[in-house]
Structures are given as C-alpha cells and as structure tokens.
Amino acid sequence: MLQLNGNWDNYGRFRDFKVDAIVVDENTSYSILISTIAEQLSIDTSEKIAEIKYMVNDNCPPMEIRNDMGVRVYMETKKENKNLGSYPLCISVRDFNMELAITNDNTSAGSSGSIKLLDIPSSPAIEEYQSEIITESTQTAIEEGQVYRDKQTVAAAMKHFSVMHKFQFRVKRSSRRSYWLVCVGENCKWHFKATSINDSAMFKIRSFNRQHTCSLMDETFIQRKRTAYVVGSMVIPKYYDPKTVYTPKDIQTDMLFEHGVNLSYMQAWRAKEKALQFLRGNPADSYSKLSKYFYILNETYPGSVVKLEKTADECFLYAFVALCTSISGTILPLAYAVVDSENDASWKWFFEQFKQAYGERLSMCVVSDRNESILKETSIVYPTLLLHVAYLDKYKVKIQEGSSTIA
C-alpha cells in the first residue's frame, strides 16, 4: 500500500495522505521500486525526487528506503505481516531544484543534524548543483563533473557505457555515498568514481580515467556471463507494453546497428529473458502471489468465485476464476482456469467449480474442440444435461444430443 501527499507530524506519524497500491516482486531492486511507484502515481522522475519511508512501530522513527539494501530490509519486515495495510510506504515528492543542506545544531547532549530545503539558484554554498542533472541511463557521453539523479542511474549508465565500448568492469566499492569501478583487466588503469552530493540522493562523477592499459578484446566482452544482464537492462523499455513484439533477432539487429556489438541468437534470447525478469519477476515466483491476487479479486468484485488448488506439498496445481459480472451474464468469458494440462482430472475439477458458480441453467450447452475429456467429464458433472455437447469443426456445426447427431 502507498500513502502519498501527506505530512509527517512531530510524533513521526504520516497524516492527511491519499492511498494507492502497487504490486512488486519480493526480490525487486530499488530502481524498479522507484519506477513502479513513479508510474503508478504519475511522478515525472526527470523533475521530481520520490522519498520512500515506512513505520516499523510507534517507538521507532520512520525508516527510509534509499537503495537495494533498504528494499531488502523492507521486504523482510513485510514478511512478518503480509496484510495489505501493514507497513505502508509513505511517499513524499520534492522538486529537483530543491535539495538538502545539512546544518549542525549544538545541544547539551552533542551535535545533531537538521534538514532544511534550500532553493538552489539562491544558494552559492551549493554551486555544484548548477550542473544539468542526468536522469537517463542511456547517457552516451560520460564525463567528470556530470551530476546524476541517483546512484541507480549512474550504475545503469555505466553498464550501458561498457556495452557500447565493449569491455567489462567490476565494482571495487559501493555504498550509499560512493560508487567506485575498475576494469576487470589485471593492472588496468581504467577507473571510475562517483560520490553523493552533500549526502543527498544525487551523485557526481569525481574521477574518470577512460584509458585502458589492458588488452581486452571484443571476444572477452562477449563471453562474459553478465552480457545478458547488461543488454537485458538496456532493452527493458522495449517490453513496457505487453503487446510489443520485440524478438531476440530484433535485439541482435539493434545492438549491432546502435552499439556495434555482435550478439549470438542465444545471447540475445537470454537478454530478452533477463529484461522480462526485470519487469515481471521470476515466472515461478509469480505463483506465490496468486493468493493475494485472489483476495483482491474477492474484495473488488464481491460475489465472484475464485479457487486455488494445491498439491499435497503445497505447490500450485489449478486456479479457477469466475467474476461476478461474468456470473450475471454481463461479460464474457464466463470463467477461466489455469491447469497443469488438458486431462480428465483437470477438466473434471474445472466443471465442478463451474457448476458451483453457475449451477445448471435452462438450455445449457457446451461448445468445445472435441477434446475427449470434455465430453467425458461433462457427462459426469452434468448427468441430467440433455443437450450436453456441441462442437465446431471447420465449416460444419454438429450438435450431439443423447445418442443422436444432427449435422
């Protein structure tokens, strides 16, 4: 659950907020969490910064999520109470032209930091913020002095840079305040270092030696295991629209034309799978979300019939959905199910759930593709149904009633 446009009171409570909700994978990254929230709340991340906090308990100040580790801590906390309303994320939004300045106030117990919002143009003390803030990870020119929206944008930009220039780097040091890269080539002088500006979310490139003293060849880059990860992160925007058809062959063509990188079909296929995993999570893990999804369906559409069938060892087996609007005959399809395969057991289970949702109605008939299990199981679940099976076969329409057939 998201709480937005609220205010923190003196007791550390978020008040006067609006409510929204998102669904993310439990292994999601900070950058994907930010982009998901921004998309749901229509936040223009090129002009705004989203701050994410949550309350653990009334005796603790709000926790802020700033990076991947913060997301992991939140997900572990959320596991303790998976109710929709537990541990809501409190979202505050501020402009890029406003940033944090830290001042120290001495007290009898020591010094403590207080946060003030300063208008950048009128504050010469933070002159370095005057640089153009980069928000796109596909930045082609990487230079010392550039300022990036956050650490995640810097990291993504450097992955993109490594693909364009056909080399690999490794992370030497990474924290909330710094990001230091070196070449994978032994004793190579190439290095990159960026740090946060005044402990804010923004990162500035402090040092960048772009000259390689190693002898890495293109083949070394292509053979690296992280190729799918890097290329996959670059083609994520191609899959934002589920209707988009973007094949591994398209990835091969675009990478060669735009970046001069010649990928094999298998490398392009792995990159596509990695991009889809970034967006949608692991397909196997998605089954664990069905219980929450069905709960939301029941809450949103009262009167619906949803069933989840599991195996003896608690693994997914079948799922059935008949929305209340379908049951009333307002929309089609009447119902749908996800099963392991088309067999007697799965079709019998489906018709049993269907009968529970719809009962038996006057002049019912079943239109099918002549699957033997359908004919067999409808006669078991609906033994009194006279007109019980009909099927379409190309241009012929045949209706079977009892033992007679009409063509």
N, C-alpha and C positions, 0 to 999 in steps of 0.2 A: 504494500500500500504506500502511496505517496501523499504527503501533506505539503502543500505549496502556498506561496503568497501569505505566509503567516509571520509572526513576530515572536522573538524569544523574550520572555519576561525576566525579571530579576531573580526568579527562582529556577531558572534553567528550563522553563516549560515553553513549548511552542503553541501559540494561541492564534485564534482568528484565521485559521487556514482553510483552504479548499482541499478536496480529496480527489485522488485519481489512483490508478493502479497500473502496474506493468507485470510481465512475466519474464524472468530471465533464468538462464541455466545456473545451477549452483556453482559451476566452475567458470563462470563468466569473468572477464577481465574488467579492470577499471574503465578502460576506454570504451568497451562495448556497453557497460552500465551507463556511462555518461551519454553516449549516443542514443541509447534506447530511451532514457529519460528525456533527452532533448527532443527526440522525435515525438514522443507521446505528449509532451507539454508545449510543443511548438516553440522551443527555445532556439534562437539563432546563435549558434556557438561561435560564429565569427564576430559577434558583437557582445555576447554575454558570457559570464562565467557562472556555472552552477555549483553551489556549495551543498554537499550532502552530509547530513548529520542524523543521528538517531539516539534515543534514550535507552540505556541498559536498565536502569532503575532510578527511583526518585532520589537516591542518595549519591548519585554519580552525575557529574556534568555530562553534557551531550558528547558523544563520540563522533569524530569527523572522519569521513572516508576520503582519503587523498590519493590512494594508489592501489595496486593489486593486493597487497597485504591487507589493507583496510577492508577490501571486499571480502577476502577470505575470512577475516575475523568476524565480519557481519554475518556471513553465511553460516559459520559455525554457531554463532549466537542464535540465529534464526532457527536452527535445527531443534533447539530446546523447546520452541513453541511455534508451530507451523500455522497457527491460526492467521487468517488474512489480516486481522487488525493488530497483530503483535509486532513490536519493533518497527513501526512505520518509518520510512525515510523522510526526513524533513528537508525540503528543498528551498534554498534561498538563492536568488539570482541577482547579480550585480553587473554593471557595465564594465567593459574593458578599460574605459577611460577613467575608472576609479580603481585605486589599488591600495594595498595595505601598507601602512607605515607603522613601525613598531617604536613606541616610546617607553621609556622606563620610569616608573614612579617609585621612589624610595618610600618604604614603610618601616615601622619599628621592627618588623619581622624580617626585613630584607627588601630586595627589589623585585617588582613584579611587572610584567608587560601589559600594556593596554593597547587596544587596537583602535585606530582612527581611519576614517575614509578621507582620502585626500584627492582633490582634483588635480590630475597630472599637469595640465598646462600651467597652472599657477604655482607649482611646487618645484623650484630649481633643485631641491635636495635629491630628487629622483629623476634627474635629467636623462638617465639611460632608458627610461620607459618611452622616450620620444620615438624610438625606432618603430618601424612598421611591425606589428605583431603578426606572425605567420600562423595560420590556422589549418593549412592543408598539408597532409603528409606526403603529397606528391611533389614537393618542392624540388626543382631541378638544380638550382644553384645553392650550394651550402657554403656559407662564408662566416668568418669570425665576426662577432658583433650582432648577428641575427638574433631576434627575440621570438620565441615560440610560445604558443598559448599555454602549453603544459609539457610535462616530461613525456607523456604518451605520444604527443605529436612529434617531438624531437626523435624519439625512438623509431616511430614509423617512418619518418623522413629519412633516417639513416639506413633503414632496411631497404627502402626504395632506392637510395643512392648506391648501395652496394650492388644491387641488381643491375643498375644502369652502367656501373663501372666494372662489373664482373670480378668482384673479389668478396672475401668474407672477413668479418671482424668478430671479435669476442668481447664480452663485457668484462672490463677489468674491475670496475667499481660502480655500484648503483645504489642510490639511497634516495630519500625524499628530496634531498638538496643537491645531489650531483649525479652525473651520468658520464662515465669515462669508458671509451672504447679504444682497443688496439687491434692491429691486424693479426690474423691467425698465423701469418708467416713468421717464423722464428727470427728474432732480432730485427724485424722490420721497424722502421722509424715512423710509419703512419700511426697517427693517434688523433683522437677527438675528445674534447672535454667541454661539457656544458654544466652550468650550475643555476640554481634558482636565484631570482632577483629579490633581495631583501626578504628571503624566506616565504615568498609568495608562490603561487602555482606556476607562474611564468618562468621559462628557462632561457638563458642567454648563452650563446656559444662563446666560450672564453679562449679556447685554443684549438686549432685545427691544422695539423700537418698532413697535407694531402699527397705527399710524395712517398711512393712505396720504394723501399730498398730491398724488397724480396723479389723472387722470380716466380710468383704465382701465375699460372696460365689459365686460360678460359676453362680448360677441361677440369681444373681443380675446383673452380666455382660450380660448374655444372654437376659435379659428383657429390657435392656437399649435401648432407641429409636435410639441411634447413632450406633447400631450394623451394620445396613445396610450401613451406611456411611463409617464406618471403613473397613468392609470387602469388600465393593464395591471398595474403593480406592486401596485395595490390589490386586484385580483381574483385574484391568484395563488393564495390559499388555496382558491378555488373549484375549482381544477384539480389539487389534490394527488391526488385519487382519479381514476384514468383512466376509471372507469366513470361519473363525474359528467357529466350533460348540462347545460351552462350556456351558453346561446346568446347572440349579440350582442343579441337582443331582451331577454333577462334582464338584461344589463348596462345597457341603456338604462333599463329599469324601475327597477332598484336604484339607479342613480346619480341618477335624478330623485327617487325617494322618500326616499333616505337623505341625499343631499347637495344636492338642488335643482339639479343640473346636467343640462341637456337636451342629450344627445348625438344626433348623427345615426346612422343604422344603420351607415354606413361607418366612422365614428369608433369605434363600439362593436366592429365587426368587427376593426379594426386593434388595438384594445386587447386583444381576445382573442388575436390572433396574437402580440402582444408578450408577454402573460402566458405563453403556451405556449413562446415562445422563451426566456424567463427560466428556465423549469423544465427544458426539454428541449434547449435549444441550437438552433442553426440546422439545419433538416432536411437541407440539402445537406451540412453538415459531418459529420453522423452517419455517412455512408457511409465516412468515413475511419477510423471506429472498428471497422468490420467485421473487419479483420484481427486486432485484439486480441480481439474477441469470439469469433471462431472459434478462436483459440489457447486461450482459457479453456475453450471447449466441449470441445476435444480433451483438455485436461488434466483436466477434471472428469469427462468421460464417455469414457474410452478405448474405442476400437473404433467410434466414430462416424465418419460420412463427411460432411465439410463441404468445400465447394468454392466458390471465389470466382473468377469470370471477369471479366477486364477488357478494355477496348478497346485498340487499338494505342497510344493516347496515355494509357494508364494510368487511364482513367475507368471507373467501375463499369458492368458490363453484366448479369451474372447472379450469383445466390447460391443454393446448394443446401445443405440440412441434413437429415440422417437420423441421429437419435440412436441409440446402441447399444441402448437399451431398445425403440425402435421396430423396429430391425432384427431383434431377437429375437422380435418379435411381442407384446411385453408391453403396449405402449400405442399409441394412435393419436393423430395421423395418422402414417402410415408415413414420410412425408418432406414437405418443403415447399420452395418456391423463390421467389425474388424475381426478376422478369424485367422487360424493358422493355415487352413486350406479348405477347398470345397470337398467336404466328405459328409457321410451320413451324420456323424456326431455334431459337426458344426451347423449343418442345416437344421437338424432337429432342435438344437439349442436356439437358433435364430427364430424359428417358427413358434417355439414355446414362449419366447419373450414377446414376439409379435402378437400372439394370441392374448397374452396378458395385457398388452397395451390397447389392442383394438377389439378383442373379443371376436365373436362371429357375427357378421352383418349380412343383411339380405343381399342376394345376387353377387356374393363374393366370387372372384375367380383369381387364379394365379397365372400370370404370364411369365414364361421362363424361356431359357435357351435349350430346353430338353435335357438338362442335367438329371441323371437318374436319381440322385439323392433328393432332388426337389420333389419329384413325383412320389418317391417312397416316403419321405418324411411328412409331406402334407397329408397323405392318407392316414398317417398315424396321429398327427397333432389335430387334424380336422377330419375325423372319421365320418361326420354327418354332412360334409360339404359335397353336394351333388355335382355341381359344375366346378370340378376341383382343379383341373389343369388345362391351360391353354398355352400354345407356343407359336412363335413366328419362325418360319423357315423360308428365307429369301422372299419370294413373291407369293408363297402360299400361306394361308392362315388356317390352322387346323384347331379345332376345339374338341377335346376329349371329355365326354360326359358318361360316367359309368364305364360300360364296355363298348359303347358305340362311338364312332368317329365321324364328324361332319367335315367335309372338305369343300 
